Amino acid sequence: MENISLDELTAIWQATFMEELKITYRDWNYAIYKLCSEEETCEVYEIEYKSRISKRVPKEMQNYTMEQWARFAYERNRSMAEMAWDKGIAPNEYNRLLDKIGFPFEVTALLEFNEQPYAFITFLGEGCNVSFLDELGRTFMSYRFEPSPYQNEKGNRKGYLFLYQLSLRYYHEEKDEYGDWDYDYTDYEFTPDGRVRKIEEIGDERTIYDSEQRINVESNWQKYPEFGDWLPLFEMKRWKDDELMPLTDKDNSNKFPWESDDE
């Protein structure tokens, strides 16, 4: 079945989002825009285990399924999040803990009716990234969640993640001389007290803008998922109508992906 366009993907979300997705633990290879097989995914887990934990995978884990590997990784990453909630992680200790405890795994969402990849979550350490895919398999938008405030910030909520960054990519119509898709981007960086910084790169011009008006960031908070409860993280529209209005152009010409043209 032919892949559907980004506009159609957005329309599907606006309709019956929760009923339209199929969840898999197969990795999404974002370098070549391809969904890995179960065998390829398990091979990646074994490589990570040998790199991070031991040169030999225990006999009882050698026949793990993708879900068993994901559960193994989930528990390790969750323990890092618990550390962040309970006492915080010192910046000079972070990399050591990430190497010792963190273990990457992915959850991929497919459209139920044609199994076109819709988005994937990457867990590593205490937080996660959610990447939404266009019809070519490229990331056009992503969210970055962390469990605790950055340095000198307040607002820790035990058991919750905060959406610190919203990233948008605008791909050029043609690939570059190396065969890669070049793109411009806009990043929005949030803080728990409602401040927002907009970083935009269009061509060779990069601008940074700090919003004068604070916004309601209650919708940025997301409960840390129990294993298997992934759908809330895949929600594209996380803010109520007009909550992000201070971040849009005065003529509202710069819409977010979840906003329809007739709004």
N, C-alpha and C positions, 0 to 999 in steps of 0.2 A: 504494500500500500504506500502511496506517495506521502512524503512528509508534509505536514501542514505548516503554514506560515506563522511568524511571530504574532501577528494580529489575531489569527485564529486561535493560537495558544492562549493569548490573553482572554479572548472571548470564552474559551472553555473554563478558564479559572473563574470568570465572572458568573458562569452558570452554576454548575454543580461540581465544584472543585473536588470535594472530598470523595465523591463517588467515581471520579474519572481517573484515579491514579492506581498504579500497580507497583508495589515495592519489591525491590530486589537488592541483594547484597553484592551483586556483581559490580566491580569497579568501572568507573567511567574514565577512559583514557583521553584526557583533554588535549593531549599533544597531537593526536591523530583523529580526534572526534569519533571515537569508536567505543562501544560497550564491550568490555572484556568478557571472555567466557568464564564459566565456573572454574575450570582448570587453571586458566591464567590468573584469576583472582587469588586462588589458593596458593599458587606459586609465589605471588607477591607477598602474601602473608608469611610464608616460610622464609623468604629472603629477609623480610623485616625482623623476624624472630632471631635469625642467625646474626643479623647485624646489631640488634639492640640487646638481646638477652643471653643467648648461648649459641655457640657454633653448631650445636646439634639439637635438632627438634626432638623432644621426648617421644617415645614410641606411641604413647596414648594420644598424642596430638597429630601424628603424621597422617591420619585419615580424617582429620577435622573437615567438616563441611564449611561453606562460606559463613553460614550463620553461627556456627560454633566459634570460628575465628573472630567474627565480629563481636560476639559476647565476651570473649577473652579480652579483646582490645577495649571494649566498652568499660569493663570493670576497672581496668588500669587507668583509663582517662578519667573516669568518674572519681577515682581516688584523688587525682590531682585537683579536680574541681572542689572536692571536699576540703582539701588543704587550703585552697584559695578562700573559701567561705569562712573557715574556722579561724585562721590566723594570717592569711595572706601569704604570698610568695615573694621573698626578697628578690630584687632584680638580679643580684649577683649569684643567686641560687637557681634561677629559673632554667637556664640551659642545662645545668647538671640534672635537675629533676626531670626535665623533658626527655633527656636521653635515657635516664634510668627507668622512668615510669611510663611516659607517653608511648602510645602505640597507634599508628594510623589505621583507620578503617573508613569505608564509604558506604553510604546508603543511597541508592539511585531510585528515582521515581520515573515510571514510564506511563504514557497515556494508555489507558486500559484498552481502547478500541483498536489501536494500531501499533502499540508498544514503541512509539517514538519517545526517546529520552526527553524528559521534561526538566529535571533538575537533579542535582546530587548534593549530598551533605558529606563534608570531610571532617572527621573528628581527629584531633591530635592534641594531646595535653588537655588543658582545662576548658578549652572552648571549641568552637566549630565554625566552619564556613558553609553557607548555603549558596550554590551557584545555579542560576536559571539559564536554560539553554534555548537558543533559537533553532530554526528549522535545519540549520547546517551543523548543529551540535556545538556551536560556539557559546561561551558564556557572555550573555548580554547584561546581566545584572547579578550582583552577589550581596549577601549579608554576612557580616562578621559578628559573632556572639562571643562574649566573655563573661565569666561568672562573677567577677569582682571589679570594683572601680580601679582605674589606673592610679598611678602614684599621685598623692595629694588630692584625691577625689573622695567624696562621701557617697553613701547610698548602697552599701552592700546588702543584698537580699539573699539569705541562705536558701539554696534550692532553686535559684533563678539565674538565668543568663540575661545580659543586657546587650542589645543590638548597638554596637559602637560605630559601625560603618556600613553605609549603603554605597555601593559602587555601580556605576552605569558605564557601559562601553558602547561607542558608536563606531561601527566598523566602516572602513573605506570600501567603496564599490569594487575595487580591484585589489588583488594581492600585490605585495611588494616584490622587489627584484629577487628575493630569496624564496618566494612562494608562500610567504606567511601573510596572514590577515593583519594589517596595521589598523589601529583604532585611536580615536580620541576618547577621553573619559571625563567623568565628573564623579568625585567622591564627596560624600557627606559624612562628617565625623561628629557623632553625638556625645554628650556627656549626661550623666544622670540628673544634673540640675537644669537641663534644658538648653544648654548652649550648643550651637552648631557651627562648624567650620566647613565651608565649601571649597574644594580644591578642584580646579578645572584645567585640563590641558587640551587645547584645540590647535592642531598643527604644532608649531614651535612656540606657541604662547602659553604660558602657565600663569594662572591667577589664583590667589587665595583670598577668600572673603569670609569674615566672621559676622554672622547674623546679629543685627542689633536687637532683634526681638527674640526672646526665648520662646521655646515651644513646649507643648505638653508631650513628654516622653514616656508617659505611663504605658503606651502601646509598645514601647521598645523592650519591655520586660517579657521574658518567655520562660516558663517553668522548664527546668532541666528535664529532658524526657526520660521516662523509664524505658528499658530496652524494648524495642518494637513499637513504641508510641511516637512515630516519626512525623505523622501528617501535620501536626501544628507547626513544625519547623519549615515545612514546605509551603506554608501560606505566603502568597505573594503580597497581598495587601494587608499591611499590619497596622495602618493608621486610619483613624476615622476621617470622614470627609472634612477638609479644610484644616486639619491639624498641621499639615506641612505647608499650608498656604504661604507663610513667611519665606519659604525657600524657593518659591516659583517666581517666574517673571511677572511683572505687573499686568501684562496682557494675558497671562496664563497660557502662553504659547509653548512653554517648556513643560509638557506633561510627563508624569511618571508612567512607567509601562503598564500599570494596572488601571490607569484612567482611560476611559473610552473617549472618543472624539466628540461625542454628543453631550458630554458632561458640561 
